[in-house]
């Protein structure tokens, strides 16, 4: 096992490797699973990974591992995507505001139309009340004459119910 080690590499547990690399435990497990990190089981039964323990913070950008350079490009792409999404959100907000203003205007117009309809309905009710009053007045004025005419009609019906020959003889 001592032959597998290089002076700047060390076998560490998953947690130790995660802290040393500045990533999560799960990220180290995934790298081990994808075989991007060499692994072996220790005597205690815990999985150990071989990592480079040489200092990497002082390295210039060009010397950084390829994964960091790729992630910078991904980060920039994600920032551009976020910016696009923000622009779309602003456009949708503006469209929503315009639609809300249009609906508010339509509601105001509907209220005005409803008020106008209510005024016309009130006028029609008043006109119906006037007509009902005139009909009542006419009925009261001509009520006696209507009763006399009803009696006369009843008498004529009785007379017509008699046979013609009795009416002729006068019996």
GIMOVEN-V497324 format. One record per pair of residues at least 24 apart in sequence whose ideal C-beta (glycine too) atoms are under 10 Angstrom apart, sorted by sequence separation. I is the first residue (numbers start at 1). GAP is how many residues later the second one is. If there is no record, write none. Layout:
BEGIN
i=I gap=GAP
i=I gap=GAP
END
This chain:
BEGIN
i=14 gap=25
i=11 gap=27
i=11 gap=28
i=21 gap=28
i=9 gap=29
i=11 gap=29
i=13 gap=29
i=20 gap=29
i=17 gap=30
i=21 gap=30
i=11 gap=31
i=13 gap=31
i=15 gap=31
i=17 gap=31
i=18 gap=31
i=20 gap=31
i=21 gap=31
i=36 gap=31
i=14 gap=32
i=16 gap=32
i=17 gap=32
i=20 gap=32
i=13 gap=33
i=14 gap=33
i=16 gap=33
i=17 gap=33
i=18 gap=33
i=20 gap=33
i=4 gap=34
i=13 gap=34
i=14 gap=34
i=17 gap=34
i=22 gap=34
i=13 gap=35
i=14 gap=35
i=16 gap=35
i=21 gap=35
i=22 gap=35
i=4 gap=36
i=12 gap=36
i=13 gap=36
i=17 gap=36
i=20 gap=36
i=31 gap=36
i=11 gap=37
i=12 gap=37
i=10 gap=38
i=11 gap=38
i=12 gap=38
i=1 gap=39
i=10 gap=39
i=11 gap=39
i=12 gap=39
i=10 gap=40
i=11 gap=40
i=9 gap=41
i=10 gap=41
i=12 gap=41
i=9 gap=42
i=10 gap=42
i=8 gap=43
i=9 gap=43
i=10 gap=43
i=6 gap=44
i=8 gap=44
i=9 gap=44
i=10 gap=44
i=5 gap=45
i=8 gap=45
i=9 gap=45
i=4 gap=46
i=6 gap=46
i=7 gap=46
i=8 gap=46
i=6 gap=47
i=7 gap=47
i=8 gap=47
i=6 gap=48
END
